Structures are given as C-alpha cells and as structure tokens.
C-alpha cells in the first residue's frame, strides 16, 4: 500500500486507508481500531501523498520527510509526538534541516511524527518502500 491510499480526515483521530469509493463519498478503514467508516464528499480529507512541508526553498513531499525520518531511525519508530515542542523542533531540524520554522508549526510536526509512528509498525514508512514511492511520484 502506498501513501496514495492513506487519508487524514479532519475531525477524526488517526489515519485511514481508502477502501472503496461510493456515489456519495467513500469507505475508509481506521488504522487505530480497524473500524470502517463512511465519509461524505463534504468532509475535509487529505491524501498523505498530496501533503508537503514548507522549506525555505520549496515544498518537500511528506513521503520524502517520512523517508528522512526512517533513515535517521533505521526504519524504527521515531520519538513520541507528545514530547515538548522544543524537543520536537530540534528533532525535526535534524530530519529536515531546511524546514521553514515560520510556516511549519509545532502542531504540524506533532502530526507528522504521530503519522510516522502510526504507519511504521505496518511497514509502510521504510526507506525501501518510500524510495519506490518517491520514484513513482517523480516519474508522473
């Protein structure tokens, strides 16, 4: 599974896997508890493959950020997203030195680290898997 099938739904905790599209929206399965939910077209939904992080020069795709975290952690889990904001900022600076501190908030860093730690045990954010994903995106 690639990041193109993983969703963040506003107002709902965790991440979801896109299962099927329906006439009025789609069905998604929660990574947290495995429950399936129906999501209408009016919901604010983000595909992880479409999310990017601001740097001083450009925007870096989330897959690249996950790959940098996976590289730093040797494909293992990252620090907790519940750490102090200063700890999270310095950790994120190690992972992505050029991130724009004025446009990337502590809440964004918490979300990214939380998402990484949610996907990591499922083997979705390994350096190898993300390298393929990044190649596919640049080929398009």
C-alpha positions, 0 to 999 in steps of 0.5 A: 500500500502506498501513501496514495491510499492513506487519508487524514480526515479532519475531525477524526483521530488517526489515519485511514486507508481508502477502501472503496469509493461510493456515489456519495463519498467513500469507505475508509478503514481506521488504522487505530481500531480497524473500524470502517467508516463512511465519509461524505464528499463534504468532509475535509480529507487529505491524501498523505501523498498530496501533503508537503512541508514548507522549506525555505526553498520549496515544498518537500513531499511528506513521503520524502520527510517520512523517508528522512525520518526512517533513515535517521531511525533505521526504519524504527519508530521515531520519538513520541509526538507528545514530547515538548515542542522544543524537543520536537523542533530540534528533532525535526531540524535534524530530519529536515534541516531546511524546514521553514520554522515560520510556516511549519508549526509545532502542531504540524510536526506533532502530526507528522511524527504521530503519522510516522509512528502510526504507519511504521509498525505496518511497514509502510514508512521504510526507506525501501518502500518510500524510495519506490514511492518517491520514484513513482511520484517523480516519474508522473 
